[in-house]
Amino acid sequence: MDINEAVAVVTGAGSGIGRALACRLVVAGARVVVCTDIDADAARATANLIGSKASAEVLDVADQAAIENLVQRVESAYGRIDLFVSNAGYARGGGLNLDTDQWRDMMEVHLWAHLNAARAVIPGMIARGGGYLLNTASAAGLLTQLDSGPYAVSKHAAVALAEWLAINYGDQGIGVSVLCPQAVRTNILGKPSGRLSSQKSNSNQAAQDGILSPEAVADDCINAIIAEQFLVLPHKIVAKYFANKANDYERWLNGMRRFRDRLRQKRNPS
């Protein structure tokens, strides 16, 4: 995709990966970047950081009508949306102990938000000859998240949706990339729960292979969009882990159980 003169929308742009991506898109030549976040002040701060090529919008990505309304207003104001970055997300630890509503909330943000964005923008993109989606998932969507059942499940679903969109709309001019990082240095590092705009939490699991800066991850995303590369792996080792999982699932499951036990021992040494 040619980012030059593109009209882009970035969700979760108030901090972290979203903010870094919004800034990098302008450097890459985007004509305008609409910075959205559930936190109005954070969205405005990002837009102010960028300058005249950015605007700010409050957006709760769990609200389908709000996404549809945003898309209509952006298309009315700028004539089109060339790139939609569905990036907002949050962290929550737990598993079977969590209420079903807590699982559902995470699915709303990590899956249905991507689906609602695709529904809202793809028809117009096709009519105009093409467009691009960048969906933020996680390495947890290819592997797992030991300390969070809903995070692991919702991120797997996000990867599956991105795959499906790429297969079914690629020949109609729709490019799709899915971002699957491990730990990234954001303002929710170390916070196990809460409805926040940034993407990646720092669990002990995710941080084993290093913590990357949001700017480094954004650079990888920009390169992937230009190259129209589906899978974006800022932590290259994830490709090896994913291959190991596919090659011998039973061995991988046993290995993850051992990994879980090692992490527990580190947290609670006897």
C-alpha positions in Angstrom: 0.0 0.0 0.0 1.1 3.5 -0.8 0.7 5.5 2.5 1.5 8.8 0.8 -1.6 11.1 0.9 -3.6 8.3 2.7 -6.5 9.1 5.1 -6.0 6.9 8.1 -8.0 6.2 11.3 -6.2 4.8 14.4 -8.1 3.5 17.4 -6.4 3.4 20.8 -4.2 6.3 19.6 -4.0 8.0 22.9 -0.8 6.2 23.9 1.5 3.3 23.3 1.5 1.5 19.9 -1.5 3.6 18.7 0.2 6.9 19.4 3.4 5.7 17.8 1.6 4.5 14.8 -0.3 7.7 14.3 2.9 9.7 14.4 4.7 7.3 12.1 1.9 7.4 9.5 2.3 11.1 9.1 6.0 10.7 8.7 5.3 8.1 6.1 3.2 10.6 4.1 -0.4 10.2 5.3 -2.5 13.2 4.4 -4.5 13.0 7.7 -4.6 10.7 10.7 -7.8 10.6 12.8 -6.6 9.7 16.3 -9.3 8.0 18.4 -9.4 6.8 21.9 -11.8 6.2 24.7 -9.8 8.8 26.6 -10.6 12.2 25.0 -7.6 14.0 26.5 -5.2 11.3 25.4 -6.6 11.4 21.8 -6.2 15.2 21.7 -2.7 14.9 23.1 -1.7 12.6 20.3 -3.3 14.9 17.7 -1.6 17.9 19.2 1.7 16.1 19.1 1.3 15.4 15.4 0.0 18.8 14.4 -2.2 20.0 11.5 -2.4 16.6 9.8 -4.2 15.0 12.8 -7.6 15.3 14.4 -8.9 13.7 17.6 -12.1 11.8 18.2 -13.5 10.0 21.3 -14.4 6.4 20.5 -15.4 3.4 22.5 -14.5 0.6 20.1 -17.0 -1.7 21.9 -19.8 0.5 20.6 -20.7 -0.6 17.1 -22.9 2.4 16.3 -20.1 4.7 17.4 -17.7 3.0 15.0 -20.2 3.3 12.1 -20.8 7.0 12.9 -17.1 7.7 13.1 -16.5 6.1 9.7 -19.4 8.1 8.1 -18.1 11.4 9.5 -14.5 10.7 8.4 -15.6 9.7 4.9 -17.8 12.8 4.7 -15.0 15.1 5.9 -12.1 13.6 3.8 -13.8 11.7 1.0 -12.5 8.3 2.0 -10.7 6.1 4.5 -7.6 4.4 3.0 -6.3 2.7 6.1 -8.1 1.7 9.3 -5.9 0.7 12.2 -8.0 -1.3 14.8 -5.6 -1.1 17.7 -7.4 -0.5 21.0 -7.1 -3.2 23.6 -6.7 -3.8 27.3 -5.3 -6.4 29.8 -7.1 -8.4 32.4 -5.8 -11.4 34.3 -7.9 -14.4 35.3 -9.7 -17.3 33.8 -12.6 -19.4 34.9 -12.9 -17.2 38.0 -14.0 -14.2 35.9 -17.6 -13.6 35.2 -18.9 -14.3 31.7 -19.5 -10.5 31.3 -15.7 -10.0 31.8 -14.9 -12.5 29.1 -17.6 -10.9 26.9 -16.1 -7.4 27.5 -12.7 -8.5 26.2 -14.3 -10.2 23.2 -16.1 -6.9 22.4 -12.8 -4.9 22.4 -10.4 -7.5 20.9 -12.7 -9.1 18.3 -16.1 -7.4 17.7 -14.4 -4.0 17.4 -12.3 -5.4 14.5 -15.4 -6.9 12.9 -17.4 -3.7 13.3 -14.6 -1.6 11.8 -14.3 -4.0 8.8 -18.1 -3.9 8.2 -18.0 -0.1 8.3 -15.1 0.5 6.0 -14.7 -2.4 3.6 -17.7 -1.6 1.4 -16.5 2.0 0.7 -12.9 0.8 0.2 -14.1 -1.7 -2.4 -16.2 0.9 -4.2 -13.1 3.2 -4.3 -10.8 0.5 -5.6 -9.2 -0.8 -2.4 -8.0 -0.1 1.1 -6.1 -1.5 4.0 -6.8 -2.9 7.5 -4.2 -3.2 10.3 -5.6 -5.2 13.2 -3.6 -5.4 16.5 -3.8 -8.8 18.0 -0.9 -10.3 20.1 1.6 -13.1 20.2 -1.0 -14.5 22.5 -3.2 -14.9 19.5 -0.7 -17.3 17.9 0.4 -19.0 21.2 -1.5 -18.3 24.4 -1.6 -16.1 27.5 -1.0 -18.1 30.6 -2.4 -15.7 33.1 -5.5 -14.6 31.1 -8.0 -16.9 29.5 -10.1 -14.2 27.9 -7.0 -12.4 26.6 -5.7 -15.6 24.9 -9.1 -16.5 23.5 -10.0 -13.0 22.2 -6.6 -12.6 20.6 -6.8 -16.0 18.9 -10.2 -14.8 17.5 -8.7 -11.5 16.3 -6.1 -13.4 14.3 -8.7 -15.7 12.9 -10.8 -12.8 11.8 -7.9 -11.1 10.1 -7.1 -14.3 8.2 -10.7 -14.6 7.1 -10.8 -11.0 5.9 -7.5 -11.4 4.0 -8.7 -14.6 2.2 -12.1 -13.3 1.3 -11.4 -9.7 0.4 -7.8 -9.7 -0.8 -8.8 -10.2 -4.4 -11.1 -7.1 -4.1 -8.3 -4.8 -3.2 -8.4 -5.1 0.6 -5.0 -5.5 2.3 -4.9 -6.9 5.8 -2.1 -7.1 8.3 -2.3 -8.4 11.8 0.1 -7.3 14.5 1.2 -10.0 17.0 3.9 -8.6 19.4 4.9 -9.8 22.8 5.7 -7.2 25.5 5.7 -3.6 24.4 6.6 -0.6 26.7 3.3 1.1 27.2 1.5 2.8 30.1 -0.1 -0.4 31.2 3.0 -2.4 31.7 2.6 -4.4 34.9 -1.1 -3.7 35.2 -3.1 -6.9 35.1 -6.6 -5.5 34.6 -8.6 -2.5 33.6 -10.2 -1.1 30.5 -7.4 0.9 29.0 -6.6 2.2 25.5 -3.1 0.8 25.1 -2.5 -2.6 23.6 0.0 -4.7 25.5 0.5 -5.6 29.1 3.7 -6.8 30.6 3.1 -10.3 32.0 6.1 -12.3 33.0 5.4 -14.6 30.1 5.3 -11.8 27.5 8.5 -10.1 28.7 10.8 -13.2 28.5 12.1 -12.2 25.0 12.5 -8.5 25.7 10.2 -5.4 25.9 10.1 -3.3 22.7 9.4 0.4 22.3 6.1 1.4 20.7 8.1 3.2 18.1 10.0 0.1 17.0 6.7 -1.8 16.7 5.2 1.1 14.7 8.1 1.0 12.3 7.5 -2.8 11.7 3.8 -2.0 11.1 4.6 0.7 8.6 7.0 -1.6 6.7 4.4 -4.4 6.7 1.6 -2.1 5.3 3.9 -0.9 2.5 4.9 -4.5 1.7 1.3 -5.7 2.2 2.6 -8.4 4.6 -0.1 -10.2 6.6 1.7 -11.3 9.8 3.7 -8.6 11.7 6.0 -10.1 14.3 8.2 -7.5 16.0 9.5 -10.3 18.3 11.0 -12.5 15.5 11.2 -15.5 17.9 7.4 -15.8 17.9 7.6 -17.3 14.4 9.8 -20.1 15.8 7.4 -20.7 18.7 4.4 -20.7 16.3 6.1 -23.3 14.1 7.0 -25.5 17.1 3.3 -25.4 18.1 2.1 -26.4 14.6 4.8 -29.1 14.2 4.1 -30.9 17.5 1.0 -29.7 19.4 1.3 -32.2 22.3 5.0 -31.3 22.9 4.1 -27.6 22.8 1.3 -28.0 25.3 3.6 -29.9 27.7 6.3 -27.3 27.2 3.9 -24.5 28.0 2.9 -26.3 31.2 6.5 -26.5 32.2 7.0 -22.8 31.3 4.0 -21.9 33.4 5.4 -23.7 36.4 8.8 -22.0 36.0 7.1 -18.6 36.0 5.1 -19.5 39.1 8.3 -20.5 40.9 9.9 -17.2 40.0 7.0 -15.3 41.4 6.7 -17.5 44.5 10.1 -18.9 45.4 10.1 -21.3 48.3 
